[in-house]
Amino acid sequence: MHVRSTFVALALLAAGASVQANNLLDQLKEQAGAAVNSQGSNSSGGGSALSGLSLGGFKMPAIGSSTIGSAAGVLEYCVKNNYLGGDAASVKDKLLAKITGQKKQENDFASGAKGLLKGGDGKSLNLKGLSSKVKEKACDYVLKNATSLI
């Protein structure tokens, strides 16, 4: 009987976590959708290596070879503001080593360090306008995609 009660409790806990995750995803869609704007083509030096994260009708800015500077800058922003830890600083340093001397990429790094993610698809996302939970998700997205560019 005790095992059955434990199983029921775990099932209820899992269902509650699923509802909370869906609510967080909805919040991400709403806030990020409001913060994204189109800034024209931004793809000097090749197209985007990775397509953006699709969340319903919303698409995160794509991170690729033409946006290494922006991704590195956003990682700087995320680490500095404690949204990322671990190997994020190391990934940022490796990306910076790839763009040294490239003026556009260095300018994109400066913008990224202020919280502005520019995508190779012409989209941008200002992290400053997002809630902390959404910023964490956006920072995780950037780290995951930037790691593949090293």
Sequence and secondary structure as in RCSB ss.txt:
>XXXX:A:sequence
MHVRSTFVALALLAAGASVQANNLLDQLKEQAGAAVNSQGSNSSGGGSALSGLSLGGFKMPAIGSSTIGSAAGVL
EYCVKNNYLGGDAASVKDKLLAKITGQKKQENDFASGAKGLLKGGDGKSLNLKGLSSKVKEKACDYVLKNATSLI
>XXXX:A:secstr
 HHHHHHHHHHHHHHHHHHHHHHHHHHHHHHHHHHEEE     TTS  SS   EETTEE     GGGHHHHHHHH
HHHHHTTS  TTHHHHHHHHHHHHTT HHHHHHHHHHHTTEEE TTSEEEEGGGS HHHHHHHHHHHHHHHHTT 
